[in-house]
């Protein structure tokens, strides 16, 4: 690829501008063309007034005087969408913008003695609508990938890579490294099957994948100074003194930065309004903001259960042979397969007219014993059920009679149990070596023929413990005719999840809500496709870096880490949407002169990275560029819709609250009691369990507190001495009181005070008696603490709700 044409012009402010056209097949020199009145204009392609646009593609409009340049449309027509690459240099910023000439959007205006050629170019994001998610070689993605990897795979066919790029995203989970130069995008994982749309091997478009990932993280992607920028827009809701925290990628690694991108508009600023008046609108505040996540099952529970994946191998006169991906072949034992002489794969059979008559997975018989093909492991939860169906046939013209085993389903439990599924759907307890049994079988008779497809349908009882399962499809178990090939097709495995197996009214999703208790009709409802993990069988689960542990409700924004902020991933998305709609916001349509601003160190060009301060008219607010309608580089002008995103008088309403937990031990005489009974006087952020003997921390913030813990009374009966009384968090002993009891009744006064106890949502606190105390009389005591909590905002009323069908 080499430069074939270029256009050179100066902006009204004196910057040198160059438009360069590189052609894939060109090897010669470059010809300078004559630009039109507006040689190069950039516009935002997506003009939706949505502050959370997940992608923000820019489109260039290029004018050429065709006759003076001796070119026409035909000189820019090529066979592929990426044959002509456009580079735009603005001033000292080489490659300010990079794109491809759009082959379906040419225009040539014929005027008397002059033709004006109008070309349009795309930064490549729009082209992704027709590109399915795949790796850089066009292969299927299978397994778990980070959002960062998936974004790069999705963007592979755009004009530039992420070798040089910028990331500003500081939403973290406690399992992650949140140091400078880090992001959550490469520290959590998503199963690629989240984006599978059909069986076999159909995936969503790369553009849809970008939209889903970016929407969930409340971030957007755009091009600025020739680099992809990923910006979590919630980062912009910050005080004037708070810098954005991000990093740049380069071939040398990551470089962290903290800076702002505020440009100023005013009569004495580098950028000015073209006319003294602008049009102001109001975006009304929202009474209700809702983020919902709908449960969507995987298209395939077992990898390649459709048997459709696998490279073409060979063909005969009426058959075609394929490999069978993600299945392996072996011989007994199940738990540690050994080598086999069996051959396996997939076959398509055709009749004499070339019509497909059968399509199946096959396994030939082993020369000496039982063999099988077996699947990758499938994770499953306690109480889930399996719904299994498949068709099976033996290439046996003699029609064998007797019992033939077809399938073994093995379960390895997380608690150490081993199980096999039988024909009645029962889980049979076994050992780690598993018996050489095929419980799922068919009894062939003169009416149930082995040479015809027989359908197997089975619904299991609830899984006895969480763990993983594997499926084994067998040959030569029982007395099948030697050397018979076995055929399997129409395999379908469905997991009936534990939380949807008890009712005809299904849970189809969950939503998080902020709501104001006022009469106001405006509301905002968003849907996301990623959330904290909840079931192995559904799309959209987020995993920690070990790729097996689900993320939980402990996400935090780095700038609020010191407050102990901890929210679910879905709630984090809700907060980002709520913040911009919590107040009524100004919105302006404006035209500006000036394309350069100063960041305090050097001049910089404008772009979607910028926030805007109106230093004379609205100096207490920060505006974001809601729509970049046009940058006209020749005239040094730009027009945009600006949306207020931060008001330093309204948005900075963080507050510190002092909270007091006051409980008393419940007086009385108790026999063989394990935990001390408690009564809450002042709850703060604590609940008490139904047995009235354990406190549950229910606060949104992580806290570290000092506890005053006392219990007094009499030991009335014991089996041995000394006795102990402990104060515990979850199962951990925090403090212990030990007392020798020479006789009964005997007084006690236990002091279990402790400092520096860290709590997160869900932690349990309780006082526990030793088992040798058979009767205790409690007179006084309690668990007390006082602590402060800093809330970044005065939030509206929050709730979670299950969505039913």
ABEGO torsion letter per residue (X at the ends): XBBABBBBBBBAAGBBBBBBBBBAABABBBBBBBBBABABBBBBABABBBAABABBBBBBBBBBBAAAAGBBAAAABBABAAABBBBBBBEABBGABBBBBBAABBBBBBBBGBBBBBBBBBAGAAAAAABBBBBAAGBBBBEBBBAAAAAAAAAAABABBAABBBBBBABBBAABBABBGBBAAAABBBBAAAABABOBGBBBBAAAAAAAAAAAAGBBBBBBGGBBBBBBAAAABBBAABBBBBBBBBAAEBBBBBBBABBBBBAABABBBABABBBBBBBBBBABBBBBBBBBBBABABBGAAGABEBBABBBAABBBBBBBGBBBBBOBAABBBBBABBBEBBBBBBAAGBBABBBBBBBBBAABBBBBBBBBBBBBBGBBBBBBBBBBBBBAAGBBEBBBABBBBBBBAAGBBBBBBAAGBBBBBBAAEBBBBABBBBBBAABBAABBBBBBBBBBBBABBEBBBBBBBBGBEABBBGBBBBBBGBBBBBBBAAAAABABBBAEBBBBBBBBBBBABBBBBBBABBBBABAABBGBBBBAAGABBBBBABBBAAAAAAGBBBBAAAAAAAAAAAAAABBBBBBBBBBBEABBBAGABBBBBEAABBBBBAAABAABBBBBABBABBBAAAGBBBBBBBBABBAAAABABBBBBBBBBBBBBBEBBBGBABBBBBBABAEABBBBAAGABBBBABABBBBBBBBBBBBEBBABBABOBBBBBBBBEABBABBBBBBBABOBBBBBBBABBBGBBBBBGBBBBBBBBAABABBBBABEEBBBBBBBBBABBBBBBBBBBBBX
